[in-house]
Amino acid sequence: MEKRVLAVDDSVFVYEEIKYMLDGSDYRVVGYAKDGAQAMRMYGELLPDVVVMDIIMPGINGIDTSKLILDKWNDAKIIVASSLAYDEALEKAEETGIAGFVFKPLEKAEFLHALDDATADIGQ
């Protein structure tokens, strides 16, 4: 069963990278949002299986957007993807209830593993 992904990142390059990495996998990008407000709207419309969320974006940052999504849809699965490797960012992300964290630049095997971990209970 193919799993649906919402990519949230202000960089079109990262969005294209995510689509490329998922090509031929069990995942398909069904939506792309460039900021937190758009991500909230799109999540409600698409109800994807998993969200890949950047931290630094215009407007609402990815951690706050993740919290808003999880407050409204508590079964949401969110993977944070960021080049921010400092402990405080990781801690804040984990406190929101995210399903996983991957570092940019994305590494395909690690990225797919994080998606698999986050969505392991889907379809069971």
N, C-alpha and C positions, 0 to 999 in steps of 0.2 A: 504494500500500500504506500503510495507516494504521500509524503508529508509536506504541508504547505508552510512556506516561510515568508514572513514580513521582514524586509531589510530596512533598517532605520539608520541612516548615516548622511551627513551633509555633503559627503564626497561621492560624486557620480562614479569616480574611479573605483572606490571601495564597493559600491553596489555592483558594478560590472565584474569585479573580482569575485564577489560572492556568487553571482550567477555562473561564472566560469567554473568555480570550484564545485558547484553543485550539479553541473552538467553530467549526466550519466549516473547520478546517485539516486537515493531514495527520497530526495528533497527537491522541491521546485519553488522558486521565488514567485509569489503571487501578488506582491505589492512592494512598493518602495516609497518611503517617507523621508523627507529631508530635515524634518524637525519634530520636536515632541508633540506639538499640537496636531500636526498632520498624522503622526503615528497613532495618537489617541483615536482620531476619526477613522483611520484605516483599520485599526484593530477591531473596532466595533462593527465595521462593515464586512470585513473579511473573516474574522475569527480564525486566524491562522493557527497551525499546530505549534509553531515556535516563532519567536521574534529574535532577530540578531540586532542588538542595540549598541550604537556608539555612545560614548559618554559626553564628549564635547561637541555641542551643536548650538546653533543660534536659538534663542528663546529658552525653552525649558530644556535643561540638560538631560542626558540619558538616564541618570540615576533617579531623578525626580519623575521623569516620564515612566520609568519602570514601576516606581511606587504607585503612580496614578493608575496605571493599567492593572497592576495586581490588586489595588484597592477595589477596583470595579469588577474585574474578572479574576477572582482568586485562583483559578486553575490555569492561568496563563503561564506559558513556559518562555522565559526570557534568558538569552545568552548575551552577556555584555562582551563586546569586542572593542578593545582599546589599546592604544600604545602607552597609556598611563599605567605604569607598573608600580606606583608607590602604594604602600600599605593602607593609607587612609582611603584611597579610592576603592581598593578591593574590599575593605571593611564596610564602607558605606554601601557598596553594591550588594554584598552578602546580606546586610541588614534588611534590605528591601525584599529579600526572598527570591532573588534571581536563581535560575537553575544552573548557571555556569558562567565561566569567564574564560575568554581566549585573548591572547595578545596579538596585536598587529605588529608587523605584517602577519597576516594569516598564513598558517601552515596547514595545508589541506587535510592531512591525516588527523592532526590535533583538532581542527575545526569540525570535521565529520564526527569524530569521537565525542566532542562536547554536545553536538546536536543529537547524537544517538543516546547519550546519557540523559539529556533533558527530556527526550520524547519516548523513553523506554516503556512507559506505561500506556502509551497511546495504542489503541487497537487491541488491547488485551481484555 
